[in-house]
Amino acid sequence: MADTELTTLLGVLNSQRAHVLSIVEGLDEEALRRPVLPSGWTCLGLVHHLALDDEKFWFRAVVSGEPAAIAEILEVEENAWRPAPEKTAEEVFALYRRESELADALLAGADLEAAPGWWPDFFGNWRYDNVREVILHVITETAAHVGHLDAVRELIDGRQRLVVS
């Protein structure tokens, strides 16, 4: 029998992931790369950030302690918020889908009470104690960014996911 809590957590996370991709659906490359807010981030940059700084970092590196993911994170020179100009939107979306699928695969049988497999030194004394806390963090982070994407999409072309009357 599947762990009900884990199933619920992954269901909520997958709902937020689907929202990320649905809110940017239909935007062309120019709109996806256009900064709308003063901070200068773009819709495409936010999806790229979610793929690398959330899915890959928190699940493949922190939860599983995957050596390749840790090495890539520690060596990366690319700013996750600013994907390389030669990366197409579809490549960024595929990266997000792939990292989400890899995360789901490693979390499928996870023990929510287990300690993270790796913890970066750059966090100092702050840490999450178990896999549950990491999953909840990624849900929160993804949901916050979904809200950002919703607002920016409305600024770009007026599209609203939920129409307010």
C-alpha positions in Angstrom: 0.0 0.0 0.0 1.4 3.4 -1.0 2.3 5.9 1.8 -0.7 8.2 1.9 1.3 11.2 3.1 4.0 10.8 0.4 1.3 10.2 -2.3 -0.5 13.4 -1.1 2.7 15.5 -1.1 3.7 14.3 -4.6 0.2 15.0 -5.8 0.3 18.6 -4.6 3.8 19.1 -6.0 2.8 17.7 -9.4 -0.3 20.0 -9.5 2.0 23.0 -8.9 4.4 21.7 -11.6 1.6 21.4 -14.1 0.4 24.9 -13.3 3.9 26.2 -14.0 3.9 24.8 -17.5 0.2 25.7 -18.2 0.6 29.4 -17.3 3.5 29.9 -19.8 1.8 27.8 -22.5 1.1 29.8 -25.7 3.7 32.5 -25.0 6.2 33.0 -27.8 10.0 33.1 -27.3 10.0 36.9 -27.2 7.4 37.0 -24.5 9.0 34.2 -22.5 12.4 36.1 -22.5 10.9 39.6 -21.9 11.6 40.9 -18.4 8.4 42.4 -17.0 9.3 43.3 -13.5 12.1 45.6 -12.3 14.2 42.7 -11.1 14.6 41.6 -14.7 13.7 37.9 -14.4 11.7 36.3 -17.2 9.1 33.6 -17.4 11.7 31.3 -19.1 14.3 32.2 -16.5 11.9 31.3 -13.7 11.1 27.8 -15.2 14.9 27.3 -15.7 15.4 28.3 -12.0 12.7 25.8 -10.9 14.4 23.0 -12.9 17.9 23.6 -11.6 17.6 25.3 -8.2 14.6 23.4 -7.0 14.0 20.1 -8.7 17.7 19.2 -9.3 19.2 20.8 -6.3 16.7 19.8 -3.6 15.8 16.3 -4.8 18.7 14.9 -6.8 21.5 16.6 -4.8 20.1 17.2 -1.3 17.6 14.3 -0.9 19.4 11.6 -2.8 23.0 12.8 -2.5 23.6 12.0 -6.2 27.3 12.8 -6.8 26.8 13.9 -10.4 24.1 16.4 -9.4 26.1 17.7 -6.5 29.2 18.2 -8.7 27.1 20.0 -11.4 25.6 22.3 -8.7 28.9 23.1 -7.2 30.6 23.7 -10.5 27.9 25.5 -12.4 28.7 28.9 -13.8 25.4 29.5 -15.5 22.9 31.7 -13.6 19.8 29.5 -13.4 17.6 32.6 -13.6 19.1 33.5 -17.0 19.2 30.5 -19.4 21.7 30.7 -22.2 20.4 32.5 -25.2 20.9 29.5 -27.4 18.6 27.4 -25.2 15.1 27.3 -26.7 12.0 27.6 -24.6 11.1 24.0 -25.4 14.6 22.9 -24.2 14.0 24.7 -20.9 10.5 23.2 -20.5 11.9 19.7 -21.3 14.6 20.2 -18.7 11.9 21.1 -16.1 9.9 18.0 -17.1 12.9 15.8 -17.0 14.1 17.0 -13.6 10.6 16.7 -12.2 10.4 13.1 -13.5 13.8 12.2 -12.0 12.7 13.7 -8.7 9.5 11.7 -8.8 11.4 8.5 -9.5 13.7 9.0 -6.5 10.9 10.1 -4.2 8.6 7.2 -5.2 9.8 5.0 -2.4 11.3 7.7 -0.1 11.2 7.5 3.7 9.8 10.9 4.7 11.7 10.6 8.0 15.1 10.0 6.4 17.8 12.6 6.7 18.9 14.3 3.5 21.6 12.4 1.6 23.8 15.6 1.3 23.7 19.0 2.8 25.7 21.9 1.4 28.2 23.7 3.6 27.1 27.1 2.3 23.9 26.9 4.4 25.9 27.1 7.6 24.0 25.8 10.6 20.6 26.0 9.0 19.2 22.7 7.6 16.2 20.5 6.9 16.1 17.4 9.1 14.2 15.1 6.7 12.8 14.4 3.3 9.3 15.6 4.3 10.7 19.1 5.0 12.5 19.2 1.7 9.4 18.2 -0.2 7.3 20.8 1.7 10.0 23.4 0.9 9.9 22.7 -2.9 6.0 22.7 -2.8 6.1 26.2 -1.2 8.8 27.5 -3.5 7.0 26.2 -6.6 3.7 27.6 -5.5 5.2 31.0 -4.8 6.7 31.0 -8.3 3.4 29.9 -9.8 1.9 33.1 -8.3 4.7 35.2 -9.8 4.1 33.5 -13.2 0.3 34.1 -13.0 0.8 37.8 -12.3 3.4 38.3 -15.0 1.3 36.4 -17.6 -1.5 38.8 -16.9 0.9 41.7 -17.4 2.2 40.3 -20.7 -1.1 39.5 -22.4 -4.0 39.9 -20.0 -4.5 36.1 -19.6 -5.8 35.1 -16.2 -5.9 31.5 -15.1 -8.8 32.2 -12.8 -11.1 35.0 -14.0 -12.0 37.4 -11.2 -15.5 38.9 -11.5 
